[in-house]
Amino acid sequence: MLGISGDTPFSHAEFHKRHALPFPLLSDVHRSVIQAYGVWDEERNVAYRSTVVVDRDGKLRWLQSGDRLMTRSGAEIRRVLELIQRLRAAS
């Protein structure tokens, strides 16, 4: 798991330290990843708050995106990850 945003590496380092995150943060200052996943609001030059699940084979399995005021559900993300795990185990 990792976090990606358009913030600078310096900003990420401070955020990571302040919140003691158990995963790395990657800086996408050139917006290439944000654009590739279609979650860039070009007019405001920001990424939509998004959760993207990519499996071990690099296949996009789930994407949820919305504006800043939309809340993401940790329970829903866990459900998706568990389902992907079960499907992988069954194949």
PDB file of N, CA, C and O in Angstrom, chain B, residues numbered from 101:
ATOM      1  N   MET B 101       0.851  -1.160   0.000  1.00  0.00           N
ATOM      2  CA  MET B 101       0.000   0.000   0.000  1.00  0.00           C
ATOM      3  C   MET B 101       0.897   1.223   0.000  1.00  0.00           C
ATOM      4  O   MET B 101       1.956   1.242   0.628  1.00  0.00           O
ATOM      5  N   LEU B 102       0.448   2.254  -0.725  1.00  0.00           N
ATOM      6  CA  LEU B 102       1.165   3.515  -0.725  1.00  0.00           C
ATOM      7  C   LEU B 102       0.198   4.640  -1.014  1.00  0.00           C
ATOM      8  O   LEU B 102      -0.889   4.428  -1.552  1.00  0.00           O
ATOM      9  N   GLY B 103       0.605   5.827  -0.654  1.00  0.00           N
ATOM     10  CA  GLY B 103      -0.186   7.017  -0.930  1.00  0.00           C
ATOM     11  C   GLY B 103       0.500   7.833  -2.007  1.00  0.00           C
ATOM     12  O   GLY B 103       1.728   7.905  -2.056  1.00  0.00           O
ATOM     13  N   ILE B 104      -0.295   8.448  -2.869  1.00  0.00           N
ATOM     14  CA  ILE B 104       0.247   9.286  -3.938  1.00  0.00           C
ATOM     15  C   ILE B 104      -0.546  10.589  -3.962  1.00  0.00           C
ATOM     16  O   ILE B 104      -1.774  10.588  -3.885  1.00  0.00           O
ATOM     17  N   SER B 105       0.179  11.693  -4.070  1.00  0.00           N
ATOM     18  CA  SER B 105      -0.501  12.969  -4.265  1.00  0.00           C
ATOM     19  C   SER B 105       0.425  13.899  -5.032  1.00  0.00           C
ATOM     20  O   SER B 105       1.593  13.585  -5.264  1.00  0.00           O
ATOM     21  N   GLY B 106      -0.103  15.026  -5.414  1.00  0.00           N
ATOM     22  CA  GLY B 106       0.667  16.024  -6.145  1.00  0.00           C
ATOM     23  C   GLY B 106       1.509  16.899  -5.241  1.00  0.00           C
ATOM     24  O   GLY B 106       2.176  17.816  -5.719  1.00  0.00           O
ATOM     25  N   ASP B 107       1.494  16.635  -3.946  1.00  0.00           N
ATOM     26  CA  ASP B 107       2.300  17.421  -3.018  1.00  0.00           C
ATOM     27  C   ASP B 107       3.784  17.114  -3.205  1.00  0.00           C
ATOM     28  O   ASP B 107       4.148  16.096  -3.793  1.00  0.00           O
ATOM     29  N   THR B 108       4.626  17.996  -2.704  1.00  0.00           N
ATOM     30  CA  THR B 108       6.072  17.840  -2.844  1.00  0.00           C
ATOM     31  C   THR B 108       6.603  16.749  -1.906  1.00  0.00           C
ATOM     32  O   THR B 108       5.955  16.415  -0.914  1.00  0.00           O
ATOM     33  N   PRO B 109       7.772  16.198  -2.218  1.00  0.00           N
ATOM     34  CA  PRO B 109       8.384  15.217  -1.314  1.00  0.00           C
ATOM     35  C   PRO B 109       8.580  15.790   0.097  1.00  0.00           C
ATOM     36  O   PRO B 109       8.391  15.069   1.077  1.00  0.00           O
ATOM     37  N   PHE B 110       8.951  17.062   0.218  1.00  0.00           N
ATOM     38  CA  PHE B 110       9.117  17.685   1.531  1.00  0.00           C
ATOM     39  C   PHE B 110       7.799  17.670   2.308  1.00  0.00           C
ATOM     40  O   PHE B 110       7.770  17.322   3.489  1.00  0.00           O
ATOM     41  N   SER B 111       6.714  18.047   1.639  1.00  0.00           N
ATOM     42  CA  SER B 111       5.395  18.047   2.268  1.00  0.00           C
ATOM     43  C   SER B 111       5.013  16.637   2.718  1.00  0.00           C
ATOM     44  O   SER B 111       4.483  16.451   3.813  1.00  0.00           O
ATOM     45  N   HIS B 112       5.282  15.655   1.876  1.00  0.00           N
ATOM     46  CA  HIS B 112       4.982  14.260   2.221  1.00  0.00           C
ATOM     47  C   HIS B 112       5.776  13.806   3.434  1.00  0.00           C
ATOM     48  O   HIS B 112       5.241  13.129   4.311  1.00  0.00           O
ATOM     49  N   ALA B 113       7.046  14.174   3.487  1.00  0.00           N
ATOM     50  CA  ALA B 113       7.888  13.757   4.611  1.00  0.00           C
ATOM     51  C   ALA B 113       7.331  14.305   5.924  1.00  0.00           C
ATOM     52  O   ALA B 113       7.285  13.592   6.926  1.00  0.00           O
ATOM     53  N   GLU B 114       6.915  15.554   5.919  1.00  0.00           N
ATOM     54  CA  GLU B 114       6.345  16.156   7.121  1.00  0.00           C
ATOM     55  C   GLU B 114       5.022  15.489   7.502  1.00  0.00           C
ATOM     56  O   GLU B 114       4.790  15.194   8.674  1.00  0.00           O
ATOM     57  N   PHE B 115       4.153  15.251   6.512  1.00  0.00           N
ATOM     58  CA  PHE B 115       2.851  14.616   6.757  1.00  0.00           C
ATOM     59  C   PHE B 115       3.054  13.200   7.293  1.00  0.00           C
ATOM     60  O   PHE B 115       2.393  12.788   8.247  1.00  0.00           O
ATOM     61  N   HIS B 116       3.976  12.460   6.669  1.00  0.00           N
ATOM     62  CA  HIS B 116       4.264  11.084   7.058  1.00  0.00           C
ATOM     63  C   HIS B 116       4.753  11.034   8.502  1.00  0.00           C
ATOM     64  O   HIS B 116       4.318  10.194   9.290  1.00  0.00           O
ATOM     65  N   LYS B 117       5.654  11.935   8.832  1.00  0.00           N
ATOM     66  CA  LYS B 117       6.199  11.996  10.187  1.00  0.00           C
ATOM     67  C   LYS B 117       5.123  12.368  11.208  1.00  0.00           C
ATOM     68  O   LYS B 117       5.040  11.757  12.274  1.00  0.00           O
ATOM     69  N   ARG B 118       4.314  13.353  10.889  1.00  0.00           N
ATOM     70  CA  ARG B 118       3.281  13.837  11.807  1.00  0.00           C
ATOM     71  C   ARG B 118       2.241  12.760  12.097  1.00  0.00           C
ATOM     72  O   ARG B 118       1.759  12.654  13.225  1.00  0.00           O
ATOM     73  N   HIS B 119       1.890  11.958  11.088  1.00  0.00           N
ATOM     74  CA  HIS B 119       0.814  10.971  11.242  1.00  0.00           C
ATOM     75  C   HIS B 119       1.323   9.543  11.438  1.00  0.00           C
ATOM     76  O   HIS B 119       0.520   8.622  11.587  1.00  0.00           O
ATOM     77  N   ALA B 120       2.631   9.348  11.440  1.00  0.00           N
ATOM     78  CA  ALA B 120       3.242   8.020  11.628  1.00  0.00           C
ATOM     79  C   ALA B 120       2.574   6.963  10.741  1.00  0.00           C
ATOM     80  O   ALA B 120       2.147   5.913  11.222  1.00  0.00           O
ATOM     81  N   LEU B 121       2.494   7.253   9.471  1.00  0.00           N
ATOM     82  CA  LEU B 121       1.832   6.334   8.531  1.00  0.00           C
ATOM     83  C   LEU B 121       2.636   5.052   8.351  1.00  0.00           C
ATOM     84  O   LEU B 121       3.866   5.094   8.322  1.00  0.00           O
ATOM     85  N   PRO B 122       1.953   3.906   8.230  1.00  0.00           N
ATOM     86  CA  PRO B 122       2.646   2.629   8.054  1.00  0.00           C
ATOM     87  C   PRO B 122       2.904   2.288   6.585  1.00  0.00           C
ATOM     88  O   PRO B 122       3.168   1.131   6.257  1.00  0.00           O
ATOM     89  N   PHE B 123       2.828   3.282   5.700  1.00  0.00           N
ATOM     90  CA  PHE B 123       3.057   3.056   4.275  1.00  0.00           C
ATOM     91  C   PHE B 123       3.734   4.301   3.692  1.00  0.00           C
ATOM     92  O   PHE B 123       3.623   5.393   4.249  1.00  0.00           O
ATOM     93  N   PRO B 124       4.438   4.127   2.566  1.00  0.00           N
ATOM     94  CA  PRO B 124       5.139   5.268   1.967  1.00  0.00           C
ATOM     95  C   PRO B 124       4.184   6.215   1.221  1.00  0.00           C
ATOM     96  O   PRO B 124       3.087   5.830   0.816  1.00  0.00           O
ATOM     97  N   LEU B 125       4.632   7.440   1.058  1.00  0.00           N
ATOM     98  CA  LEU B 125       3.918   8.443   0.267  1.00  0.00           C
ATOM     99  C   LEU B 125       4.782   8.806  -0.934  1.00  0.00           C
ATOM    100  O   LEU B 125       5.970   9.092  -0.792  1.00  0.00           O
ATOM    101  N   LEU B 126       4.181   8.791  -2.107  1.00  0.00           N
ATOM    102  CA  LEU B 126       4.893   9.153  -3.327  1.00  0.00           C
ATOM    103  C   LEU B 126       4.392  10.494  -3.835  1.00  0.00           C
ATOM    104  O   LEU B 126       3.197  10.788  -3.787  1.00  0.00           O
ATOM    105  N   SER B 127       5.317  11.294  -4.317  1.00  0.00           N
ATOM    106  CA  SER B 127       4.986  12.612  -4.834  1.00  0.00           C
ATOM    107  C   SER B 127       4.777  12.540  -6.344  1.00  0.00           C
ATOM    108  O   SER B 127       5.614  12.000  -7.069  1.00  0.00           O
ATOM    109  N   ASP B 128       3.668  13.081  -6.808  1.00  0.00           N
ATOM    110  CA  ASP B 128       3.343  13.118  -8.236  1.00  0.00           C
ATOM    111  C   ASP B 128       3.210  14.581  -8.670  1.00  0.00           C
ATOM    112  O   ASP B 128       2.169  15.005  -9.171  1.00  0.00           O
ATOM    113  N   VAL B 129       4.300  15.343  -8.465  1.00  0.00           N
ATOM    114  CA  VAL B 129       4.238  16.778  -8.756  1.00  0.00           C
ATOM    115  C   VAL B 129       3.993  17.072 -10.233  1.00  0.00           C
ATOM    116  O   VAL B 129       3.516  18.154 -10.573  1.00  0.00           O
ATOM    117  N   HIS B 130       4.309  16.134 -11.106  1.00  0.00           N
ATOM    118  CA  HIS B 130       4.065  16.333 -12.544  1.00  0.00           C
ATOM    119  C   HIS B 130       2.688  15.819 -12.979  1.00  0.00           C
ATOM    120  O   HIS B 130       2.328  15.913 -14.152  1.00  0.00           O
ATOM    121  N   ARG B 131       1.929  15.279 -12.033  1.00  0.00           N
ATOM    122  CA  ARG B 131       0.542  14.835 -12.232  1.00  0.00           C
ATOM    123  C   ARG B 131       0.398  13.663 -13.207  1.00  0.00           C
ATOM    124  O   ARG B 131      -0.694  13.443 -13.730  1.00  0.00           O
ATOM    125  N   SER B 132       1.450  12.918 -13.462  1.00  0.00           N
ATOM    126  CA  SER B 132       1.362  11.826 -14.446  1.00  0.00           C
ATOM    127  C   SER B 132       0.514  10.657 -13.940  1.00  0.00           C
ATOM    128  O   SER B 132      -0.283  10.111 -14.703  1.00  0.00           O
ATOM    129  N   VAL B 133       0.663  10.261 -12.679  1.00  0.00           N
ATOM    130  CA  VAL B 133      -0.134   9.160 -12.128  1.00  0.00           C
ATOM    131  C   VAL B 133      -1.583   9.606 -11.960  1.00  0.00           C
ATOM    132  O   VAL B 133      -2.514   8.879 -12.304  1.00  0.00           O
ATOM    133  N   ILE B 134      -1.756  10.808 -11.429  1.00  0.00           N
ATOM    134  CA  ILE B 134      -3.095  11.358 -11.223  1.00  0.00           C
ATOM    135  C   ILE B 134      -3.862  11.408 -12.549  1.00  0.00           C
ATOM    136  O   ILE B 134      -5.041  11.058 -12.604  1.00  0.00           O
ATOM    137  N   GLN B 135      -3.191  11.841 -13.603  1.00  0.00           N
ATOM    138  CA  GLN B 135      -3.831  11.891 -14.926  1.00  0.00           C
ATOM    139  C   GLN B 135      -4.101  10.491 -15.466  1.00  0.00           C
ATOM    140  O   GLN B 135      -5.161  10.242 -16.041  1.00  0.00           O
ATOM    141  N   ALA B 136      -3.154   9.580 -15.287  1.00  0.00           N
ATOM    142  CA  ALA B 136      -3.312   8.211 -15.809  1.00  0.00           C
ATOM    143  C   ALA B 136      -4.536   7.522 -15.224  1.00  0.00           C
ATOM    144  O   ALA B 136      -5.202   6.752 -15.916  1.00  0.00           O
ATOM    145  N   TYR B 137      -4.839   7.788 -13.966  1.00  0.00           N
ATOM    146  CA  TYR B 137      -6.007   7.176 -13.331  1.00  0.00           C
ATOM    147  C   TYR B 137      -7.270   8.015 -13.494  1.00  0.00           C
ATOM    148  O   TYR B 137      -8.330   7.637 -12.996  1.00  0.00           O
ATOM    149  N   GLY B 138      -7.170   9.144 -14.181  1.00  0.00           N
ATOM    150  CA  GLY B 138      -8.350   9.960 -14.463  1.00  0.00           C
ATOM    151  C   GLY B 138      -8.945  10.638 -13.244  1.00  0.00           C
ATOM    152  O   GLY B 138     -10.154  10.859 -13.186  1.00  0.00           O
ATOM    153  N   VAL B 139      -8.106  10.973 -12.266  1.00  0.00           N
ATOM    154  CA  VAL B 139      -8.628  11.583 -11.040  1.00  0.00           C
ATOM    155  C   VAL B 139      -8.104  13.013 -10.845  1.00  0.00           C
ATOM    156  O   VAL B 139      -8.088  13.525  -9.725  1.00  0.00           O
ATOM    157  N   TRP B 140      -7.679  13.647 -11.935  1.00  0.00           N
ATOM    158  CA  TRP B 140      -7.146  14.997 -11.861  1.00  0.00           C
ATOM    159  C   TRP B 140      -8.212  16.003 -12.253  1.00  0.00           C
ATOM    160  O   TRP B 140      -8.805  15.901 -13.327  1.00  0.00           O
ATOM    161  N   ASP B 141      -8.455  16.965 -11.391  1.00  0.00           N
ATOM    162  CA  ASP B 141      -9.336  18.087 -11.700  1.00  0.00           C
ATOM    163  C   ASP B 141      -8.437  19.180 -12.264  1.00  0.00           C
ATOM    164  O   ASP B 141      -7.876  19.989 -11.524  1.00  0.00           O
ATOM    165  N   GLU B 142      -8.313  19.188 -13.578  1.00  0.00           N
ATOM    166  CA  GLU B 142      -7.374  20.089 -14.249  1.00  0.00           C
ATOM    167  C   GLU B 142      -7.687  21.561 -13.966  1.00  0.00           C
ATOM    168  O   GLU B 142      -6.778  22.373 -13.793  1.00  0.00           O
ATOM    169  N   GLU B 143      -8.956  21.890 -13.921  1.00  0.00           N
ATOM    170  CA  GLU B 143      -9.359  23.277 -13.694  1.00  0.00           C
ATOM    171  C   GLU B 143      -8.829  23.813 -12.352  1.00  0.00           C
ATOM    172  O   GLU B 143      -8.378  24.955 -12.267  1.00  0.00           O
ATOM    173  N   ARG B 144      -8.891  22.977 -11.315  1.00  0.00           N
ATOM    174  CA  ARG B 144      -8.417  23.393  -9.988  1.00  0.00           C
ATOM    175  C   ARG B 144      -6.989  22.937  -9.696  1.00  0.00           C
ATOM    176  O   ARG B 144      -6.419  23.290  -8.664  1.00  0.00           O
ATOM    177  N   ASN B 145      -6.409  22.144 -10.617  1.00  0.00           N
ATOM    178  CA  ASN B 145      -5.051  21.619 -10.484  1.00  0.00           C
ATOM    179  C   ASN B 145      -4.875  20.808  -9.188  1.00  0.00           C
ATOM    180  O   ASN B 145      -3.884  20.953  -8.472  1.00  0.00           O
ATOM    181  N   VAL B 146      -5.862  19.959  -8.918  1.00  0.00           N
ATOM    182  CA  VAL B 146      -5.803  19.065  -7.759  1.00  0.00           C
ATOM    183  C   VAL B 146      -6.309  17.684  -8.165  1.00  0.00           C
ATOM    184  O   VAL B 146      -7.022  17.534  -9.158  1.00  0.00           O
ATOM    185  N   ALA B 147      -5.930  16.693  -7.388  1.00  0.00           N
ATOM    186  CA  ALA B 147      -6.470  15.348  -7.596  1.00  0.00           C
ATOM    187  C   ALA B 147      -7.733  15.210  -6.762  1.00  0.00           C
ATOM    188  O   ALA B 147      -7.835  15.754  -5.663  1.00  0.00           O
ATOM    189  N   TYR B 148      -8.691  14.471  -7.307  1.00  0.00           N
ATOM    190  CA  TYR B 148      -9.847  14.104  -6.497  1.00  0.00           C
ATOM    191  C   TYR B 148      -9.368  13.136  -5.419  1.00  0.00           C
ATOM    192  O   TYR B 148      -8.417  12.386  -5.641  1.00  0.00           O
ATOM    193  N   ARG B 149     -10.011  13.143  -4.266  1.00  0.00           N
ATOM    194  CA  ARG B 149      -9.688  12.170  -3.227  1.00  0.00           C
ATOM    195  C   ARG B 149     -10.076  10.809  -3.772  1.00  0.00           C
ATOM    196  O   ARG B 149     -11.238  10.579  -4.107  1.00  0.00           O
ATOM    197  N   SER B 150      -9.121   9.918  -3.861  1.00  0.00           N
ATOM    198  CA  SER B 150      -9.354   8.652  -4.550  1.00  0.00           C
ATOM    199  C   SER B 150      -8.699   7.495  -3.825  1.00  0.00           C
ATOM    200  O   SER B 150      -7.702   7.658  -3.121  1.00  0.00           O
ATOM    201  N   THR B 151      -9.279   6.327  -4.012  1.00  0.00           N
ATOM    202  CA  THR B 151      -8.672   5.082  -3.573  1.00  0.00           C
ATOM    203  C   THR B 151      -8.646   4.181  -4.797  1.00  0.00           C
ATOM    204  O   THR B 151      -9.669   3.958  -5.444  1.00  0.00           O
ATOM    205  N   VAL B 152      -7.463   3.667  -5.102  1.00  0.00           N
ATOM    206  CA  VAL B 152      -7.272   2.811  -6.268  1.00  0.00           C
ATOM    207  C   VAL B 152      -6.686   1.494  -5.779  1.00  0.00           C
ATOM    208  O   VAL B 152      -5.705   1.482  -5.035  1.00  0.00           O
ATOM    209  N   VAL B 153      -7.282   0.398  -6.193  1.00  0.00           N
ATOM    210  CA  VAL B 153      -6.756  -0.920  -5.840  1.00  0.00           C
ATOM    211  C   VAL B 153      -6.246  -1.564  -7.119  1.00  0.00           C
ATOM    212  O   VAL B 153      -6.994  -1.793  -8.070  1.00  0.00           O
ATOM    213  N   VAL B 154      -4.953  -1.846  -7.113  1.00  0.00           N
ATOM    214  CA  VAL B 154      -4.286  -2.496  -8.240  1.00  0.00           C
ATOM    215  C   VAL B 154      -3.770  -3.824  -7.712  1.00  0.00           C
ATOM    216  O   VAL B 154      -3.114  -3.862  -6.671  1.00  0.00           O
ATOM    217  N   ASP B 155      -4.057  -4.915  -8.419  1.00  0.00           N
ATOM    218  CA  ASP B 155      -3.625  -6.217  -7.904  1.00  0.00           C
ATOM    219  C   ASP B 155      -2.141  -6.462  -8.170  1.00  0.00           C
ATOM    220  O   ASP B 155      -1.465  -5.634  -8.779  1.00  0.00           O
ATOM    221  N   ARG B 156      -1.655  -7.585  -7.716  1.00  0.00           N
ATOM    222  CA  ARG B 156      -0.231  -7.907  -7.834  1.00  0.00           C
ATOM    223  C   ARG B 156       0.231  -8.022  -9.274  1.00  0.00           C
ATOM    224  O   ARG B 156       1.424  -7.913  -9.557  1.00  0.00           O
ATOM    225  N   ASP B 157      -0.712  -8.244 -10.189  1.00  0.00           N
ATOM    226  CA  ASP B 157      -0.373  -8.341 -11.607  1.00  0.00           C
ATOM    227  C   ASP B 157      -0.434  -6.989 -12.302  1.00  0.00           C
ATOM    228  O   ASP B 157      -0.221  -6.897 -13.511  1.00  0.00           O
ATOM    229  N   GLY B 158      -0.729  -5.930 -11.531  1.00  0.00           N
ATOM    230  CA  GLY B 158      -0.796  -4.587 -12.100  1.00  0.00           C
ATOM    231  C   GLY B 158      -2.137  -4.234 -12.715  1.00  0.00           C
ATOM    232  O   GLY B 158      -2.269  -3.205 -13.378  1.00  0.00           O
ATOM    233  N   LYS B 159      -3.142  -5.093 -12.496  1.00  0.00           N
ATOM    234  CA  LYS B 159      -4.469  -4.861 -13.066  1.00  0.00           C
ATOM    235  C   LYS B 159      -5.306  -3.995 -12.125  1.00  0.00           C
ATOM    236  O   LYS B 159      -5.397  -4.272 -10.929  1.00  0.00           O
ATOM    237  N   LEU B 160      -5.908  -2.956 -12.670  1.00  0.00           N
ATOM    238  CA  LEU B 160      -6.804  -2.107 -11.891  1.00  0.00           C
ATOM    239  C   LEU B 160      -8.023  -2.922 -11.507  1.00  0.00           C
ATOM    240  O   LEU B 160      -8.735  -3.426 -12.375  1.00  0.00           O
ATOM    241  N   ARG B 161      -8.270  -3.055 -10.201  1.00  0.00           N
ATOM    242  CA  ARG B 161      -9.388  -3.863  -9.725  1.00  0.00           C
ATOM    243  C   ARG B 161     -10.541  -3.029  -9.190  1.00  0.00           C
ATOM    244  O   ARG B 161     -11.691  -3.464  -9.231  1.00  0.00           O
ATOM    245  N   TRP B 162     -10.240  -1.818  -8.681  1.00  0.00           N
ATOM    246  CA  TRP B 162     -11.294  -0.999  -8.086  1.00  0.00           C
ATOM    247  C   TRP B 162     -10.790   0.423  -7.983  1.00  0.00           C
ATOM    248  O   TRP B 162      -9.628   0.655  -7.649  1.00  0.00           O
ATOM    249  N   LEU B 163     -11.666   1.382  -8.270  1.00  0.00           N
ATOM    250  CA  LEU B 163     -11.309   2.787  -8.145  1.00  0.00           C
ATOM    251  C   LEU B 163     -12.508   3.544  -7.619  1.00  0.00           C
ATOM    252  O   LEU B 163     -13.617   3.406  -8.135  1.00  0.00           O
ATOM    253  N   GLN B 164     -12.288   4.331  -6.607  1.00  0.00           N
ATOM    254  CA  GLN B 164     -13.325   5.186  -6.038  1.00  0.00           C
ATOM    255  C   GLN B 164     -12.731   6.584  -5.986  1.00  0.00           C
ATOM    256  O   GLN B 164     -11.609   6.772  -5.516  1.00  0.00           O
ATOM    257  N   SER B 165     -13.488   7.568  -6.471  1.00  0.00           N
ATOM    258  CA  SER B 165     -12.971   8.921  -6.527  1.00  0.00           C
ATOM    259  C   SER B 165     -14.089   9.912  -6.273  1.00  0.00           C
ATOM    260  O   SER B 165     -15.234   9.681  -6.663  1.00  0.00           O
ATOM    261  N   GLY B 166     -13.761  11.006  -5.626  1.00  0.00           N
ATOM    262  CA  GLY B 166     -14.755  12.034  -5.375  1.00  0.00           C
ATOM    263  C   GLY B 166     -14.102  13.314  -4.903  1.00  0.00           C
ATOM    264  O   GLY B 166     -12.888  13.355  -4.700  1.00  0.00           O
ATOM    265  N   ASP B 167     -14.876  14.340  -4.730  1.00  0.00           N
ATOM    266  CA  ASP B 167     -14.363  15.627  -4.301  1.00  0.00           C
ATOM    267  C   ASP B 167     -13.968  15.585  -2.830  1.00  0.00           C
ATOM    268  O   ASP B 167     -14.261  14.610  -2.138  1.00  0.00           O
ATOM    269  N   ARG B 168     -13.315  16.619  -2.352  1.00  0.00           N
ATOM    270  CA  ARG B 168     -12.770  16.665  -0.988  1.00  0.00           C
ATOM    271  C   ARG B 168     -13.800  16.382   0.101  1.00  0.00           C
ATOM    272  O   ARG B 168     -13.466  15.775   1.119  1.00  0.00           O
ATOM    273  N   LEU B 169     -15.039  16.809  -0.095  1.00  0.00           N
ATOM    274  CA  LEU B 169     -16.047  16.644   0.945  1.00  0.00           C
ATOM    275  C   LEU B 169     -16.639  15.247   1.000  1.00  0.00           C
ATOM    276  O   LEU B 169     -17.358  14.915   1.943  1.00  0.00           O
ATOM    277  N   MET B 170     -16.343  14.421  -0.005  1.00  0.00           N
ATOM    278  CA  MET B 170     -16.860  13.052  -0.017  1.00  0.00           C
ATOM    279  C   MET B 170     -15.981  12.187   0.880  1.00  0.00           C
ATOM    280  O   MET B 170     -14.754  12.255   0.818  1.00  0.00           O
ATOM    281  N   THR B 171     -16.616  11.390   1.698  1.00  0.00           N
ATOM    282  CA  THR B 171     -15.895  10.545   2.644  1.00  0.00           C
ATOM    283  C   THR B 171     -15.683   9.160   2.053  1.00  0.00           C
ATOM    284  O   THR B 171     -16.595   8.574   1.470  1.00  0.00           O
ATOM    285  N   ARG B 172     -14.454   8.638   2.212  1.00  0.00           N
ATOM    286  CA  ARG B 172     -14.177   7.274   1.777  1.00  0.00           C
ATOM    287  C   ARG B 172     -14.442   6.334   2.943  1.00  0.00           C
ATOM    288  O   ARG B 172     -14.218   6.686   4.100  1.00  0.00           O
ATOM    289  N   SER B 173     -14.913   5.153   2.633  1.00  0.00           N
ATOM    290  CA  SER B 173     -15.256   4.180   3.666  1.00  0.00           C
ATOM    291  C   SER B 173     -14.153   3.139   3.805  1.00  0.00           C
ATOM    292  O   SER B 173     -13.891   2.364   2.885  1.00  0.00           O
ATOM    293  N   GLY B 174     -13.510   3.133   4.974  1.00  0.00           N
ATOM    294  CA  GLY B 174     -12.499   2.120   5.244  1.00  0.00           C
ATOM    295  C   GLY B 174     -13.072   0.720   5.188  1.00  0.00           C
ATOM    296  O   GLY B 174     -12.409  -0.211   4.732  1.00  0.00           O
ATOM    297  N   ALA B 175     -14.316   0.568   5.656  1.00  0.00           N
ATOM    298  CA  ALA B 175     -14.969  -0.742   5.634  1.00  0.00           C
ATOM    299  C   ALA B 175     -15.166  -1.219   4.197  1.00  0.00           C
ATOM    300  O   ALA B 175     -14.984  -2.402   3.908  1.00  0.00           O
ATOM    301  N   GLU B 176     -15.531  -0.325   3.310  1.00  0.00           N
ATOM    302  CA  GLU B 176     -15.735  -0.699   1.906  1.00  0.00           C
ATOM    303  C   GLU B 176     -14.407  -1.084   1.253  1.00  0.00           C
ATOM    304  O   GLU B 176     -14.343  -2.041   0.481  1.00  0.00           O
ATOM    305  N   ILE B 177     -13.372  -0.349   1.559  1.00  0.00           N
ATOM    306  CA  ILE B 177     -12.053  -0.665   1.001  1.00  0.00           C
ATOM    307  C   ILE B 177     -11.601  -2.036   1.492  1.00  0.00           C
ATOM    308  O   ILE B 177     -11.093  -2.835   0.705  1.00  0.00           O
ATOM    309  N   ARG B 178     -11.778  -2.321   2.787  1.00  0.00           N
ATOM    310  CA  ARG B 178     -11.433  -3.648   3.327  1.00  0.00           C
ATOM    311  C   ARG B 178     -12.238  -4.745   2.639  1.00  0.00           C
ATOM    312  O   ARG B 178     -11.694  -5.800   2.310  1.00  0.00           O
ATOM    313  N   ARG B 179     -13.537  -4.504   2.417  1.00  0.00           N
ATOM    314  CA  ARG B 179     -14.389  -5.492   1.753  1.00  0.00           C
ATOM    315  C   ARG B 179     -13.847  -5.802   0.359  1.00  0.00           C
ATOM    316  O   ARG B 179     -13.774  -6.966  -0.036  1.00  0.00           O
ATOM    317  N   VAL B 180     -13.471  -4.771  -0.382  1.00  0.00           N
ATOM    318  CA  VAL B 180     -12.937  -4.949  -1.738  1.00  0.00           C
ATOM    319  C   VAL B 180     -11.630  -5.736  -1.689  1.00  0.00           C
ATOM    320  O   VAL B 180     -11.433  -6.655  -2.485  1.00  0.00           O
ATOM    321  N   LEU B 181     -10.743  -5.390  -0.773  1.00  0.00           N
ATOM    322  CA  LEU B 181      -9.467  -6.093  -0.669  1.00  0.00           C
ATOM    323  C   LEU B 181      -9.662  -7.561  -0.296  1.00  0.00           C
ATOM    324  O   LEU B 181      -8.988  -8.435  -0.842  1.00  0.00           O
ATOM    325  N   GLU B 182     -10.573  -7.833   0.622  1.00  0.00           N
ATOM    326  CA  GLU B 182     -10.850  -9.219   1.013  1.00  0.00           C
ATOM    327  C   GLU B 182     -11.450 -10.008  -0.144  1.00  0.00           C
ATOM    328  O   GLU B 182     -11.109 -11.176  -0.334  1.00  0.00           O
ATOM    329  N   LEU B 183     -12.328  -9.397  -0.908  1.00  0.00           N
ATOM    330  CA  LEU B 183     -12.924 -10.066  -2.062  1.00  0.00           C
ATOM    331  C   LEU B 183     -11.850 -10.389  -3.100  1.00  0.00           C
ATOM    332  O   LEU B 183     -11.822 -11.495  -3.640  1.00  0.00           O
ATOM    333  N   ILE B 184     -10.985  -9.448  -3.374  1.00  0.00           N
ATOM    334  CA  ILE B 184      -9.899  -9.690  -4.337  1.00  0.00           C
ATOM    335  C   ILE B 184      -9.014 -10.836  -3.854  1.00  0.00           C
ATOM    336  O   ILE B 184      -8.602 -11.681  -4.649  1.00  0.00           O
ATOM    337  N   GLN B 185      -8.722 -10.868  -2.557  1.00  0.00           N
ATOM    338  CA  GLN B 185      -7.928 -11.957  -1.976  1.00  0.00           C
ATOM    339  C   GLN B 185      -8.613 -13.301  -2.163  1.00  0.00           C
ATOM    340  O   GLN B 185      -7.971 -14.279  -2.548  1.00  0.00           O
ATOM    341  N   ARG B 186      -9.929 -13.357  -1.890  1.00  0.00           N
ATOM    342  CA  ARG B 186     -10.669 -14.622  -2.057  1.00  0.00           C
ATOM    343  C   ARG B 186     -10.677 -15.058  -3.517  1.00  0.00           C
ATOM    344  O   ARG B 186     -10.499 -16.240  -3.815  1.00  0.00           O
ATOM    345  N   LEU B 187     -10.880 -14.116  -4.421  1.00  0.00           N
ATOM    346  CA  LEU B 187     -10.895 -14.455  -5.850  1.00  0.00           C
ATOM    347  C   LEU B 187      -9.531 -14.980  -6.288  1.00  0.00           C
ATOM    348  O   LEU B 187      -9.447 -15.934  -7.062  1.00  0.00           O
ATOM    349  N   ARG B 188      -8.488 -14.367  -5.803  1.00  0.00           N
ATOM    350  CA  ARG B 188      -7.133 -14.811  -6.160  1.00  0.00           C
ATOM    351  C   ARG B 188      -6.866 -16.222  -5.622  1.00  0.00           C
ATOM    352  O   ARG B 188      -6.268 -17.051  -6.307  1.00  0.00           O
ATOM    353  N   ALA B 189      -7.313 -16.482  -4.401  1.00  0.00           N
ATOM    354  CA  ALA B 189      -7.101 -17.793  -3.786  1.00  0.00           C
ATOM    355  C   ALA B 189      -7.893 -18.872  -4.520  1.00  0.00           C
ATOM    356  O   ALA B 189      -7.455 -20.020  -4.599  1.00  0.00           O
ATOM    357  N   ALA B 190      -9.061 -18.506  -5.057  1.00  0.00           N
ATOM    358  CA  ALA B 190      -9.922 -19.481  -5.746  1.00  0.00           C
ATOM    359  C   ALA B 190      -9.422 -19.815  -7.154  1.00  0.00           C
ATOM    360  O   ALA B 190      -9.803 -20.835  -7.728  1.00  0.00           O
ATOM    361  N   SER B 191      -8.569 -18.954  -7.703  1.00  0.00           N
ATOM    362  CA  SER B 191      -8.125 -19.206  -9.091  1.00  0.00           C
ATOM    363  C   SER B 191      -6.866 -20.033  -9.170  1.00  0.00           C
ATOM    364  O   SER B 191      -6.383 -20.319 -10.266  1.00  0.00           O
TER     365      SER B 191
END
